[in-house]
Amino acid sequence: MNGRIITRPGTESPRLKFPRIGKIKIGMKNAKGFPQSVDYFIATGKYAGLFTQAYGDKPQTIQIVFPDDDPKTVCCEQYEYRDDSGRLIATGDGETFKVWNGSRYEEMTRTQYPHIMESIGKRYPNKEYRKTGDGWRVRLTLNFIIPMVRGVVGVWTFETNGNASTIPQITDAFDTMLIERGFAKGIIFDLNVKFATTQKPGDNSRYPVVS
């Protein structure tokens, strides 16, 4: 599927036909300044107030419409590698990568460098790499229109690293629509968020799952 993580050379992602007007998140900073996950959607940006007018303060379901059928544009998965400071070191689709060389991002391929992902981890060992030997994460970026938000035309962006929960649910729904109907553009989807509890023994922590 185009736009998914692949093992063949990728192409440049096409540009969106609408301007980006804000982001949708499921996290915020608490009173002490620490990141905190929530089970509702938060809009950020200049037009966040219009989102709140449409959905209130803590919506758990919003309606979205994809302005394109191309996953590279509206529902794109990528590998991502960041250092412990959060700086983006590299991103790619499994074959073609953009890697920071100290002054700019340089395009490199697995054909040229068969062990490129392992090499980046060794050169920039982050916390996860030091723990498991693999510091790469999968990142999903959604770009969509929210019809209920009136008074402005543009796309909102939602990003997530929930590769074990959120990402499969969203990409499966998007891909199924393309397979069954031949298109996803213009169809109204419900985007939902709720807390799930980890299944690890002795761990009662919760995390938000978007579907």
PyMOL commands that place a pseudoatom at each C-alpha (Angstrom):
pseudoatom trace, name=CA, resn=MET, resi=1, chain=A, elem=C, hetatm=0, pos=[0.000, 0.000, 0.000]
pseudoatom trace, name=CA, resn=ASN, resi=2, chain=A, elem=C, hetatm=0, pos=[1.442, 3.388, -0.992]
pseudoatom trace, name=CA, resn=GLY, resi=3, chain=A, elem=C, hetatm=0, pos=[2.375, 5.516, 1.985]
pseudoatom trace, name=CA, resn=ARG, resi=4, chain=A, elem=C, hetatm=0, pos=[2.816, 2.567, 4.318]
pseudoatom trace, name=CA, resn=ILE, resi=5, chain=A, elem=C, hetatm=0, pos=[6.188, 1.441, 5.624]
pseudoatom trace, name=CA, resn=ILE, resi=6, chain=A, elem=C, hetatm=0, pos=[7.727, -0.359, 2.672]
pseudoatom trace, name=CA, resn=THR, resi=7, chain=A, elem=C, hetatm=0, pos=[10.909, -2.126, 1.596]
pseudoatom trace, name=CA, resn=ARG, resi=8, chain=A, elem=C, hetatm=0, pos=[11.312, -0.482, -1.781]
pseudoatom trace, name=CA, resn=PRO, resi=9, chain=A, elem=C, hetatm=0, pos=[12.435, 3.037, -2.776]
pseudoatom trace, name=CA, resn=GLY, resi=10, chain=A, elem=C, hetatm=0, pos=[9.864, 5.684, -1.855]
pseudoatom trace, name=CA, resn=THR, resi=11, chain=A, elem=C, hetatm=0, pos=[8.834, 8.858, -3.594]
pseudoatom trace, name=CA, resn=GLU, resi=12, chain=A, elem=C, hetatm=0, pos=[8.395, 12.402, -2.379]
pseudoatom trace, name=CA, resn=SER, resi=13, chain=A, elem=C, hetatm=0, pos=[5.117, 12.882, -0.550]
pseudoatom trace, name=CA, resn=PRO, resi=14, chain=A, elem=C, hetatm=0, pos=[2.660, 15.073, -2.463]
pseudoatom trace, name=CA, resn=ARG, resi=15, chain=A, elem=C, hetatm=0, pos=[1.597, 18.355, -0.951]
pseudoatom trace, name=CA, resn=LEU, resi=16, chain=A, elem=C, hetatm=0, pos=[-1.743, 18.864, 0.688]
pseudoatom trace, name=CA, resn=LYS, resi=17, chain=A, elem=C, hetatm=0, pos=[-4.264, 20.901, -1.262]
pseudoatom trace, name=CA, resn=PHE, resi=18, chain=A, elem=C, hetatm=0, pos=[-5.419, 22.650, 1.918]
pseudoatom trace, name=CA, resn=PRO, resi=19, chain=A, elem=C, hetatm=0, pos=[-3.382, 24.637, 4.462]
pseudoatom trace, name=CA, resn=ARG, resi=20, chain=A, elem=C, hetatm=0, pos=[-2.678, 23.131, 7.879]
pseudoatom trace, name=CA, resn=ILE, resi=21, chain=A, elem=C, hetatm=0, pos=[-4.657, 25.088, 10.447]
pseudoatom trace, name=CA, resn=GLY, resi=22, chain=A, elem=C, hetatm=0, pos=[-3.961, 23.221, 13.687]
pseudoatom trace, name=CA, resn=LYS, resi=23, chain=A, elem=C, hetatm=0, pos=[-3.156, 20.011, 15.500]
pseudoatom trace, name=CA, resn=ILE, resi=24, chain=A, elem=C, hetatm=0, pos=[-5.300, 17.556, 17.416]
pseudoatom trace, name=CA, resn=LYS, resi=25, chain=A, elem=C, hetatm=0, pos=[-3.679, 15.965, 20.472]
pseudoatom trace, name=CA, resn=ILE, resi=26, chain=A, elem=C, hetatm=0, pos=[-4.485, 13.531, 23.280]
pseudoatom trace, name=CA, resn=GLY, resi=27, chain=A, elem=C, hetatm=0, pos=[-1.937, 14.906, 25.717]
pseudoatom trace, name=CA, resn=MET, resi=28, chain=A, elem=C, hetatm=0, pos=[-1.042, 18.070, 27.595]
pseudoatom trace, name=CA, resn=LYS, resi=29, chain=A, elem=C, hetatm=0, pos=[1.260, 19.344, 30.318]
pseudoatom trace, name=CA, resn=ASN, resi=30, chain=A, elem=C, hetatm=0, pos=[-0.076, 19.151, 33.865]
pseudoatom trace, name=CA, resn=ALA, resi=31, chain=A, elem=C, hetatm=0, pos=[0.252, 21.785, 36.573]
pseudoatom trace, name=CA, resn=LYS, resi=32, chain=A, elem=C, hetatm=0, pos=[3.824, 20.678, 37.272]
pseudoatom trace, name=CA, resn=GLY, resi=33, chain=A, elem=C, hetatm=0, pos=[4.802, 20.930, 33.624]
pseudoatom trace, name=CA, resn=PHE, resi=34, chain=A, elem=C, hetatm=0, pos=[4.984, 17.176, 33.012]
pseudoatom trace, name=CA, resn=PRO, resi=35, chain=A, elem=C, hetatm=0, pos=[3.381, 15.452, 29.994]
pseudoatom trace, name=CA, resn=GLN, resi=36, chain=A, elem=C, hetatm=0, pos=[0.027, 13.876, 30.743]
pseudoatom trace, name=CA, resn=SER, resi=37, chain=A, elem=C, hetatm=0, pos=[-2.151, 11.682, 28.527]
pseudoatom trace, name=CA, resn=VAL, resi=38, chain=A, elem=C, hetatm=0, pos=[-5.893, 12.359, 28.367]
pseudoatom trace, name=CA, resn=ASP, resi=39, chain=A, elem=C, hetatm=0, pos=[-8.905, 10.494, 26.998]
pseudoatom trace, name=CA, resn=TYR, resi=40, chain=A, elem=C, hetatm=0, pos=[-10.260, 13.386, 24.956]
pseudoatom trace, name=CA, resn=PHE, resi=41, chain=A, elem=C, hetatm=0, pos=[-9.148, 15.457, 21.986]
pseudoatom trace, name=CA, resn=ILE, resi=42, chain=A, elem=C, hetatm=0, pos=[-7.409, 18.815, 22.400]
pseudoatom trace, name=CA, resn=ALA, resi=43, chain=A, elem=C, hetatm=0, pos=[-7.013, 21.283, 19.541]
pseudoatom trace, name=CA, resn=THR, resi=44, chain=A, elem=C, hetatm=0, pos=[-4.014, 23.597, 19.294]
pseudoatom trace, name=CA, resn=GLY, resi=45, chain=A, elem=C, hetatm=0, pos=[-3.247, 26.504, 17.025]
pseudoatom trace, name=CA, resn=LYS, resi=46, chain=A, elem=C, hetatm=0, pos=[-4.884, 29.732, 15.961]
pseudoatom trace, name=CA, resn=TYR, resi=47, chain=A, elem=C, hetatm=0, pos=[-8.293, 28.138, 15.371]
pseudoatom trace, name=CA, resn=ALA, resi=48, chain=A, elem=C, hetatm=0, pos=[-8.476, 25.970, 18.492]
pseudoatom trace, name=CA, resn=GLY, resi=49, chain=A, elem=C, hetatm=0, pos=[-11.357, 28.113, 19.753]
pseudoatom trace, name=CA, resn=LEU, resi=50, chain=A, elem=C, hetatm=0, pos=[-13.493, 27.126, 16.756]
pseudoatom trace, name=CA, resn=PHE, resi=51, chain=A, elem=C, hetatm=0, pos=[-12.877, 23.468, 17.577]
pseudoatom trace, name=CA, resn=THR, resi=52, chain=A, elem=C, hetatm=0, pos=[-14.023, 24.041, 21.163]
pseudoatom trace, name=CA, resn=GLN, resi=53, chain=A, elem=C, hetatm=0, pos=[-17.136, 25.857, 19.916]
pseudoatom trace, name=CA, resn=ALA, resi=54, chain=A, elem=C, hetatm=0, pos=[-18.012, 22.809, 17.834]
pseudoatom trace, name=CA, resn=TYR, resi=55, chain=A, elem=C, hetatm=0, pos=[-17.210, 20.018, 20.299]
pseudoatom trace, name=CA, resn=GLY, resi=56, chain=A, elem=C, hetatm=0, pos=[-16.875, 21.476, 23.776]
pseudoatom trace, name=CA, resn=ASP, resi=57, chain=A, elem=C, hetatm=0, pos=[-13.919, 21.079, 26.132]
pseudoatom trace, name=CA, resn=LYS, resi=58, chain=A, elem=C, hetatm=0, pos=[-13.385, 17.303, 26.269]
pseudoatom trace, name=CA, resn=PRO, resi=59, chain=A, elem=C, hetatm=0, pos=[-14.734, 15.504, 23.191]
pseudoatom trace, name=CA, resn=GLN, resi=60, chain=A, elem=C, hetatm=0, pos=[-14.007, 11.782, 22.958]
pseudoatom trace, name=CA, resn=THR, resi=61, chain=A, elem=C, hetatm=0, pos=[-15.394, 11.455, 19.437]
pseudoatom trace, name=CA, resn=ILE, resi=62, chain=A, elem=C, hetatm=0, pos=[-14.978, 13.815, 16.493]
pseudoatom trace, name=CA, resn=GLN, resi=63, chain=A, elem=C, hetatm=0, pos=[-15.953, 13.499, 12.841]
pseudoatom trace, name=CA, resn=ILE, resi=64, chain=A, elem=C, hetatm=0, pos=[-13.167, 13.700, 10.246]
pseudoatom trace, name=CA, resn=VAL, resi=65, chain=A, elem=C, hetatm=0, pos=[-12.923, 13.637, 6.449]
pseudoatom trace, name=CA, resn=PHE, resi=66, chain=A, elem=C, hetatm=0, pos=[-9.804, 12.805, 4.477]
pseudoatom trace, name=CA, resn=PRO, resi=67, chain=A, elem=C, hetatm=0, pos=[-9.234, 15.283, 1.594]
pseudoatom trace, name=CA, resn=ASP, resi=68, chain=A, elem=C, hetatm=0, pos=[-7.285, 12.717, -0.457]
pseudoatom trace, name=CA, resn=ASP, resi=69, chain=A, elem=C, hetatm=0, pos=[-7.032, 8.972, -1.042]
pseudoatom trace, name=CA, resn=ASP, resi=70, chain=A, elem=C, hetatm=0, pos=[-3.224, 8.860, -1.038]
pseudoatom trace, name=CA, resn=PRO, resi=71, chain=A, elem=C, hetatm=0, pos=[-1.886, 7.455, 2.263]
pseudoatom trace, name=CA, resn=LYS, resi=72, chain=A, elem=C, hetatm=0, pos=[1.375, 9.395, 1.783]
pseudoatom trace, name=CA, resn=THR, resi=73, chain=A, elem=C, hetatm=0, pos=[-0.689, 12.575, 2.082]
pseudoatom trace, name=CA, resn=VAL, resi=74, chain=A, elem=C, hetatm=0, pos=[-3.361, 11.810, 4.666]
pseudoatom trace, name=CA, resn=CYS, resi=75, chain=A, elem=C, hetatm=0, pos=[-2.548, 8.556, 6.523]
pseudoatom trace, name=CA, resn=CYS, resi=76, chain=A, elem=C, hetatm=0, pos=[1.198, 8.043, 6.413]
pseudoatom trace, name=CA, resn=GLU, resi=77, chain=A, elem=C, hetatm=0, pos=[3.342, 5.656, 8.473]
pseudoatom trace, name=CA, resn=GLN, resi=78, chain=A, elem=C, hetatm=0, pos=[7.067, 6.289, 8.803]
pseudoatom trace, name=CA, resn=TYR, resi=79, chain=A, elem=C, hetatm=0, pos=[9.974, 5.021, 10.870]
pseudoatom trace, name=CA, resn=GLU, resi=80, chain=A, elem=C, hetatm=0, pos=[11.363, 7.748, 13.133]
pseudoatom trace, name=CA, resn=TYR, resi=81, chain=A, elem=C, hetatm=0, pos=[14.519, 7.953, 15.234]
pseudoatom trace, name=CA, resn=ARG, resi=82, chain=A, elem=C, hetatm=0, pos=[15.028, 10.666, 17.859]
pseudoatom trace, name=CA, resn=ASP, resi=83, chain=A, elem=C, hetatm=0, pos=[17.805, 11.252, 20.364]
pseudoatom trace, name=CA, resn=ASP, resi=84, chain=A, elem=C, hetatm=0, pos=[17.204, 11.603, 24.111]
pseudoatom trace, name=CA, resn=SER, resi=85, chain=A, elem=C, hetatm=0, pos=[16.620, 15.338, 23.664]
pseudoatom trace, name=CA, resn=GLY, resi=86, chain=A, elem=C, hetatm=0, pos=[13.794, 14.678, 21.212]
pseudoatom trace, name=CA, resn=ARG, resi=87, chain=A, elem=C, hetatm=0, pos=[15.681, 15.878, 18.138]
pseudoatom trace, name=CA, resn=LEU, resi=88, chain=A, elem=C, hetatm=0, pos=[14.740, 14.103, 14.925]
pseudoatom trace, name=CA, resn=ILE, resi=89, chain=A, elem=C, hetatm=0, pos=[17.780, 12.167, 13.713]
pseudoatom trace, name=CA, resn=ALA, resi=90, chain=A, elem=C, hetatm=0, pos=[16.231, 10.186, 10.874]
pseudoatom trace, name=CA, resn=THR, resi=91, chain=A, elem=C, hetatm=0, pos=[12.943, 9.260, 9.261]
pseudoatom trace, name=CA, resn=GLY, resi=92, chain=A, elem=C, hetatm=0, pos=[12.124, 6.832, 6.504]
pseudoatom trace, name=CA, resn=ASP, resi=93, chain=A, elem=C, hetatm=0, pos=[9.878, 4.181, 4.991]
pseudoatom trace, name=CA, resn=GLY, resi=94, chain=A, elem=C, hetatm=0, pos=[12.168, 1.199, 5.503]
pseudoatom trace, name=CA, resn=GLU, resi=95, chain=A, elem=C, hetatm=0, pos=[14.061, 1.692, 2.256]
pseudoatom trace, name=CA, resn=THR, resi=96, chain=A, elem=C, hetatm=0, pos=[14.619, 5.430, 1.792]
pseudoatom trace, name=CA, resn=PHE, resi=97, chain=A, elem=C, hetatm=0, pos=[15.660, 7.569, 4.762]
pseudoatom trace, name=CA, resn=LYS, resi=98, chain=A, elem=C, hetatm=0, pos=[16.422, 11.202, 5.497]
pseudoatom trace, name=CA, resn=VAL, resi=99, chain=A, elem=C, hetatm=0, pos=[19.300, 11.269, 7.978]
pseudoatom trace, name=CA, resn=TRP, resi=100, chain=A, elem=C, hetatm=0, pos=[20.722, 14.272, 9.844]
pseudoatom trace, name=CA, resn=ASN, resi=101, chain=A, elem=C, hetatm=0, pos=[24.431, 14.639, 9.012]
pseudoatom trace, name=CA, resn=GLY, resi=102, chain=A, elem=C, hetatm=0, pos=[25.145, 17.539, 11.359]
pseudoatom trace, name=CA, resn=SER, resi=103, chain=A, elem=C, hetatm=0, pos=[24.083, 20.340, 9.052]
pseudoatom trace, name=CA, resn=ARG, resi=104, chain=A, elem=C, hetatm=0, pos=[21.202, 19.007, 6.945]
pseudoatom trace, name=CA, resn=TYR, resi=105, chain=A, elem=C, hetatm=0, pos=[19.074, 15.936, 6.250]
pseudoatom trace, name=CA, resn=GLU, resi=106, chain=A, elem=C, hetatm=0, pos=[20.705, 13.683, 3.678]
pseudoatom trace, name=CA, resn=GLU, resi=107, chain=A, elem=C, hetatm=0, pos=[18.787, 11.074, 1.684]
pseudoatom trace, name=CA, resn=MET, resi=108, chain=A, elem=C, hetatm=0, pos=[20.158, 7.547, 2.074]
pseudoatom trace, name=CA, resn=THR, resi=109, chain=A, elem=C, hetatm=0, pos=[18.819, 4.153, 1.003]
pseudoatom trace, name=CA, resn=ARG, resi=110, chain=A, elem=C, hetatm=0, pos=[19.026, 0.635, 2.364]
pseudoatom trace, name=CA, resn=THR, resi=111, chain=A, elem=C, hetatm=0, pos=[20.415, -0.416, -1.030]
pseudoatom trace, name=CA, resn=GLN, resi=112, chain=A, elem=C, hetatm=0, pos=[23.419, 1.847, -0.434]
pseudoatom trace, name=CA, resn=TYR, resi=113, chain=A, elem=C, hetatm=0, pos=[23.660, 1.074, 3.279]
pseudoatom trace, name=CA, resn=PRO, resi=114, chain=A, elem=C, hetatm=0, pos=[22.071, -2.337, 4.080]
pseudoatom trace, name=CA, resn=HIS, resi=115, chain=A, elem=C, hetatm=0, pos=[22.428, -1.839, 7.857]
pseudoatom trace, name=CA, resn=ILE, resi=116, chain=A, elem=C, hetatm=0, pos=[21.427, 1.828, 7.947]
pseudoatom trace, name=CA, resn=MET, resi=117, chain=A, elem=C, hetatm=0, pos=[18.861, 1.476, 10.754]
pseudoatom trace, name=CA, resn=GLU, resi=118, chain=A, elem=C, hetatm=0, pos=[21.256, -0.413, 13.002]
pseudoatom trace, name=CA, resn=SER, resi=119, chain=A, elem=C, hetatm=0, pos=[24.060, 2.042, 12.221]
pseudoatom trace, name=CA, resn=ILE, resi=120, chain=A, elem=C, hetatm=0, pos=[21.959, 5.059, 13.186]
pseudoatom trace, name=CA, resn=GLY, resi=121, chain=A, elem=C, hetatm=0, pos=[21.094, 3.414, 16.508]
pseudoatom trace, name=CA, resn=LYS, resi=122, chain=A, elem=C, hetatm=0, pos=[24.747, 2.754, 17.279]
pseudoatom trace, name=CA, resn=ARG, resi=123, chain=A, elem=C, hetatm=0, pos=[25.770, 6.288, 16.312]
pseudoatom trace, name=CA, resn=TYR, resi=124, chain=A, elem=C, hetatm=0, pos=[22.976, 8.002, 18.264]
pseudoatom trace, name=CA, resn=PRO, resi=125, chain=A, elem=C, hetatm=0, pos=[22.064, 5.559, 21.073]
pseudoatom trace, name=CA, resn=ASN, resi=126, chain=A, elem=C, hetatm=0, pos=[18.885, 6.812, 22.722]
pseudoatom trace, name=CA, resn=LYS, resi=127, chain=A, elem=C, hetatm=0, pos=[17.266, 5.496, 25.895]
pseudoatom trace, name=CA, resn=GLU, resi=128, chain=A, elem=C, hetatm=0, pos=[15.222, 2.844, 24.107]
pseudoatom trace, name=CA, resn=TYR, resi=129, chain=A, elem=C, hetatm=0, pos=[18.227, 1.671, 22.080]
pseudoatom trace, name=CA, resn=ARG, resi=130, chain=A, elem=C, hetatm=0, pos=[20.299, 1.268, 25.206]
pseudoatom trace, name=CA, resn=LYS, resi=131, chain=A, elem=C, hetatm=0, pos=[17.464, -0.713, 26.771]
pseudoatom trace, name=CA, resn=THR, resi=132, chain=A, elem=C, hetatm=0, pos=[16.363, -2.963, 23.897]
pseudoatom trace, name=CA, resn=GLY, resi=133, chain=A, elem=C, hetatm=0, pos=[18.855, -2.480, 21.065]
pseudoatom trace, name=CA, resn=ASP, resi=134, chain=A, elem=C, hetatm=0, pos=[16.216, -0.805, 18.885]
pseudoatom trace, name=CA, resn=GLY, resi=135, chain=A, elem=C, hetatm=0, pos=[15.492, 2.901, 19.308]
pseudoatom trace, name=CA, resn=TRP, resi=136, chain=A, elem=C, hetatm=0, pos=[13.275, 3.272, 16.218]
pseudoatom trace, name=CA, resn=ARG, resi=137, chain=A, elem=C, hetatm=0, pos=[9.581, 4.060, 16.514]
pseudoatom trace, name=CA, resn=VAL, resi=138, chain=A, elem=C, hetatm=0, pos=[6.738, 3.981, 14.017]
pseudoatom trace, name=CA, resn=ARG, resi=139, chain=A, elem=C, hetatm=0, pos=[4.924, 7.288, 13.606]
pseudoatom trace, name=CA, resn=LEU, resi=140, chain=A, elem=C, hetatm=0, pos=[1.539, 7.778, 11.983]
pseudoatom trace, name=CA, resn=THR, resi=141, chain=A, elem=C, hetatm=0, pos=[0.532, 11.203, 10.668]
pseudoatom trace, name=CA, resn=LEU, resi=142, chain=A, elem=C, hetatm=0, pos=[-3.098, 11.929, 9.785]
pseudoatom trace, name=CA, resn=ASN, resi=143, chain=A, elem=C, hetatm=0, pos=[-4.227, 15.027, 7.894]
pseudoatom trace, name=CA, resn=PHE, resi=144, chain=A, elem=C, hetatm=0, pos=[-7.969, 15.581, 7.774]
pseudoatom trace, name=CA, resn=ILE, resi=145, chain=A, elem=C, hetatm=0, pos=[-10.795, 18.109, 7.622]
pseudoatom trace, name=CA, resn=ILE, resi=146, chain=A, elem=C, hetatm=0, pos=[-13.203, 18.459, 10.558]
pseudoatom trace, name=CA, resn=PRO, resi=147, chain=A, elem=C, hetatm=0, pos=[-16.569, 19.397, 8.982]
pseudoatom trace, name=CA, resn=MET, resi=148, chain=A, elem=C, hetatm=0, pos=[-18.106, 20.494, 12.297]
pseudoatom trace, name=CA, resn=VAL, resi=149, chain=A, elem=C, hetatm=0, pos=[-15.487, 23.235, 12.678]
pseudoatom trace, name=CA, resn=ARG, resi=150, chain=A, elem=C, hetatm=0, pos=[-16.989, 26.183, 10.821]
pseudoatom trace, name=CA, resn=GLY, resi=151, chain=A, elem=C, hetatm=0, pos=[-15.491, 29.503, 9.783]
pseudoatom trace, name=CA, resn=VAL, resi=152, chain=A, elem=C, hetatm=0, pos=[-12.150, 28.234, 8.450]
pseudoatom trace, name=CA, resn=VAL, resi=153, chain=A, elem=C, hetatm=0, pos=[-11.049, 25.858, 5.687]
pseudoatom trace, name=CA, resn=GLY, resi=154, chain=A, elem=C, hetatm=0, pos=[-7.997, 23.662, 6.156]
pseudoatom trace, name=CA, resn=VAL, resi=155, chain=A, elem=C, hetatm=0, pos=[-6.668, 20.403, 7.527]
pseudoatom trace, name=CA, resn=TRP, resi=156, chain=A, elem=C, hetatm=0, pos=[-5.892, 19.368, 11.071]
pseudoatom trace, name=CA, resn=THR, resi=157, chain=A, elem=C, hetatm=0, pos=[-2.989, 17.058, 11.889]
pseudoatom trace, name=CA, resn=PHE, resi=158, chain=A, elem=C, hetatm=0, pos=[-2.937, 14.197, 14.394]
pseudoatom trace, name=CA, resn=GLU, resi=159, chain=A, elem=C, hetatm=0, pos=[0.302, 12.304, 15.092]
pseudoatom trace, name=CA, resn=THR, resi=160, chain=A, elem=C, hetatm=0, pos=[0.869, 9.192, 17.173]
pseudoatom trace, name=CA, resn=ASN, resi=161, chain=A, elem=C, hetatm=0, pos=[3.534, 6.616, 18.025]
pseudoatom trace, name=CA, resn=GLY, resi=162, chain=A, elem=C, hetatm=0, pos=[1.001, 4.070, 19.332]
pseudoatom trace, name=CA, resn=ASN, resi=163, chain=A, elem=C, hetatm=0, pos=[2.246, 1.329, 17.027]
pseudoatom trace, name=CA, resn=ALA, resi=164, chain=A, elem=C, hetatm=0, pos=[0.856, -1.517, 19.162]
pseudoatom trace, name=CA, resn=SER, resi=165, chain=A, elem=C, hetatm=0, pos=[-2.673, -0.132, 19.494]
pseudoatom trace, name=CA, resn=THR, resi=166, chain=A, elem=C, hetatm=0, pos=[-3.735, 3.090, 17.803]
pseudoatom trace, name=CA, resn=ILE, resi=167, chain=A, elem=C, hetatm=0, pos=[-1.822, 2.802, 14.525]
pseudoatom trace, name=CA, resn=PRO, resi=168, chain=A, elem=C, hetatm=0, pos=[-3.128, -0.648, 13.457]
pseudoatom trace, name=CA, resn=GLN, resi=169, chain=A, elem=C, hetatm=0, pos=[-6.735, 0.327, 14.190]
pseudoatom trace, name=CA, resn=ILE, resi=170, chain=A, elem=C, hetatm=0, pos=[-6.566, 3.515, 12.132]
pseudoatom trace, name=CA, resn=THR, resi=171, chain=A, elem=C, hetatm=0, pos=[-4.581, 2.180, 9.173]
pseudoatom trace, name=CA, resn=ASP, resi=172, chain=A, elem=C, hetatm=0, pos=[-6.708, -0.982, 8.961]
pseudoatom trace, name=CA, resn=ALA, resi=173, chain=A, elem=C, hetatm=0, pos=[-9.899, 1.101, 8.766]
pseudoatom trace, name=CA, resn=PHE, resi=174, chain=A, elem=C, hetatm=0, pos=[-8.410, 3.423, 6.141]
pseudoatom trace, name=CA, resn=ASP, resi=175, chain=A, elem=C, hetatm=0, pos=[-6.999, 0.593, 4.001]
pseudoatom trace, name=CA, resn=THR, resi=176, chain=A, elem=C, hetatm=0, pos=[-10.199, -1.456, 4.266]
pseudoatom trace, name=CA, resn=MET, resi=177, chain=A, elem=C, hetatm=0, pos=[-12.188, 1.485, 2.928]
pseudoatom trace, name=CA, resn=LEU, resi=178, chain=A, elem=C, hetatm=0, pos=[-9.806, 1.822, -0.025]
pseudoatom trace, name=CA, resn=ILE, resi=179, chain=A, elem=C, hetatm=0, pos=[-10.058, -1.895, -0.793]
pseudoatom trace, name=CA, resn=GLU, resi=180, chain=A, elem=C, hetatm=0, pos=[-13.824, -2.226, -0.410]
pseudoatom trace, name=CA, resn=ARG, resi=181, chain=A, elem=C, hetatm=0, pos=[-14.953, 1.084, -1.931]
pseudoatom trace, name=CA, resn=GLY, resi=182, chain=A, elem=C, hetatm=0, pos=[-11.933, 2.157, -3.931]
pseudoatom trace, name=CA, resn=PHE, resi=183, chain=A, elem=C, hetatm=0, pos=[-11.706, 5.495, -2.127]
pseudoatom trace, name=CA, resn=ALA, resi=184, chain=A, elem=C, hetatm=0, pos=[-11.609, 7.063, 1.336]
pseudoatom trace, name=CA, resn=LYS, resi=185, chain=A, elem=C, hetatm=0, pos=[-11.781, 10.718, 0.309]
pseudoatom trace, name=CA, resn=GLY, resi=186, chain=A, elem=C, hetatm=0, pos=[-14.949, 12.497, 1.392]
pseudoatom trace, name=CA, resn=ILE, resi=187, chain=A, elem=C, hetatm=0, pos=[-16.200, 9.722, 3.695]
pseudoatom trace, name=CA, resn=ILE, resi=188, chain=A, elem=C, hetatm=0, pos=[-17.017, 10.769, 7.253]
pseudoatom trace, name=CA, resn=PHE, resi=189, chain=A, elem=C, hetatm=0, pos=[-15.104, 8.747, 9.855]
pseudoatom trace, name=CA, resn=ASP, resi=190, chain=A, elem=C, hetatm=0, pos=[-15.550, 8.864, 13.617]
pseudoatom trace, name=CA, resn=LEU, resi=191, chain=A, elem=C, hetatm=0, pos=[-12.232, 9.383, 15.397]
pseudoatom trace, name=CA, resn=ASN, resi=192, chain=A, elem=C, hetatm=0, pos=[-12.554, 8.053, 18.957]
pseudoatom trace, name=CA, resn=VAL, resi=193, chain=A, elem=C, hetatm=0, pos=[-10.295, 8.030, 21.995]
pseudoatom trace, name=CA, resn=LYS, resi=194, chain=A, elem=C, hetatm=0, pos=[-10.572, 6.133, 25.261]
pseudoatom trace, name=CA, resn=PHE, resi=195, chain=A, elem=C, hetatm=0, pos=[-8.260, 4.858, 27.977]
pseudoatom trace, name=CA, resn=ALA, resi=196, chain=A, elem=C, hetatm=0, pos=[-7.080, 1.259, 27.968]
pseudoatom trace, name=CA, resn=THR, resi=197, chain=A, elem=C, hetatm=0, pos=[-5.335, -0.535, 30.826]
pseudoatom trace, name=CA, resn=THR, resi=198, chain=A, elem=C, hetatm=0, pos=[-2.063, -2.328, 30.250]
pseudoatom trace, name=CA, resn=GLN, resi=199, chain=A, elem=C, hetatm=0, pos=[-2.156, -6.130, 30.482]
pseudoatom trace, name=CA, resn=LYS, resi=200, chain=A, elem=C, hetatm=0, pos=[1.246, -6.378, 32.163]
pseudoatom trace, name=CA, resn=PRO, resi=201, chain=A, elem=C, hetatm=0, pos=[1.059, -8.226, 35.524]
pseudoatom trace, name=CA, resn=GLY, resi=202, chain=A, elem=C, hetatm=0, pos=[1.141, -5.852, 38.494]
pseudoatom trace, name=CA, resn=ASP, resi=203, chain=A, elem=C, hetatm=0, pos=[0.823, -2.769, 36.274]
pseudoatom trace, name=CA, resn=ASN, resi=204, chain=A, elem=C, hetatm=0, pos=[-2.419, -0.757, 36.405]
pseudoatom trace, name=CA, resn=SER, resi=205, chain=A, elem=C, hetatm=0, pos=[-1.249, 2.109, 34.208]
pseudoatom trace, name=CA, resn=ARG, resi=206, chain=A, elem=C, hetatm=0, pos=[-3.571, 3.451, 31.521]
pseudoatom trace, name=CA, resn=TYR, resi=207, chain=A, elem=C, hetatm=0, pos=[-2.912, 4.839, 28.072]
pseudoatom trace, name=CA, resn=PRO, resi=208, chain=A, elem=C, hetatm=0, pos=[-5.158, 6.424, 25.429]
pseudoatom trace, name=CA, resn=VAL, resi=209, chain=A, elem=C, hetatm=0, pos=[-6.117, 4.429, 22.333]
pseudoatom trace, name=CA, resn=VAL, resi=210, chain=A, elem=C, hetatm=0, pos=[-7.436, 6.200, 19.249]
pseudoatom trace, name=CA, resn=SER, resi=211, chain=A, elem=C, hetatm=0, pos=[-9.596, 4.323, 16.786]
for i in range(1, 211): cmd.bond("trace and resi %d" % i, "trace and resi %d" % (i + 1))
show_as sticks, trace
zoom trace
